[in-house]
Amino acid sequence: MTGDAHKPGYDATQDVVLDARTLRGVAHPLRLRLLGSLRQDGPQTATQLASRLGESSAATSYHLRTLAAYGFVTDAPELGRGRERFWRAVHRSTWFDIPDPEAPERELGEAYLHTVARMYAENTERSITELADWPPEWVRAASLSDLTVSLSAAEAQELADDMMALLVRYRDRAAERAGDGSERVAMTTQFQIFPRRGQLDALLAARAAAGEHSGTADGDRP
């Protein structure tokens, strides 16, 4: 997601925009899982996170310290007793702009996105596995769908903004209705907007052919 003050859902006081430096601090599978758990489940100790994520306390402690060094998590001393050390997330969410092709952090940015995509897939697969144990009304409430739409680049951007605005509206409404006595659970919502495989290859080929026919191919430009 783009860290833009005009984008739906972005709040500079609650959200963090990754840059070349902070990207290095979070572009690691376990760190992303730790950060996600702290954001979703609240402050926890390294031992609690290790148990939740199936990792060793040594590993979670090390990566929590790394996240803290890059400003993603911080101590929650008011929660600890004795030698317990609780950690809390500093931000509500992470926003990220894909670097330019020539940017030195481009490769790291792609690695970060691949890790995020794997986490999305794992979350979906886990939910499907657990479906049999859900109450019927929650099974009916869940959805796994896709729809292919022919769009221009501008329309695709508009669609992304519209979908985010809709999710933000539900998030804000849920916050307003918290404690109203209704049964509520945290619902994971994910959406991806990408051209179908091969579509951009065809588009670039058509552009190249049009340039050749009009005599304005890149090699002919002054």
Secondary structure as UniProt FT lines:
FT   TURN            5..6
FT   TURN            8..9
FT   TURN            12..14
FT   STRAND          15..17
FT   HELIX           20..26
FT   HELIX           29..41
FT   STRAND          44..45
FT   HELIX           46..53
FT   HELIX           57..69
FT   TURN            70..71
FT   STRAND          73..75
FT   HELIX           77..79
FT   TURN            82..83
FT   STRAND          86..89
FT   STRAND          93..95
FT   TURN            101..102
FT   TURN            104..105
FT   HELIX           106..130
FT   HELIX           131..133
FT   HELIX           136..141
FT   HELIX           153..176
FT   TURN            177..179
FT   TURN            197..198
FT   HELIX           199..214
FT   HELIX           218..220
//
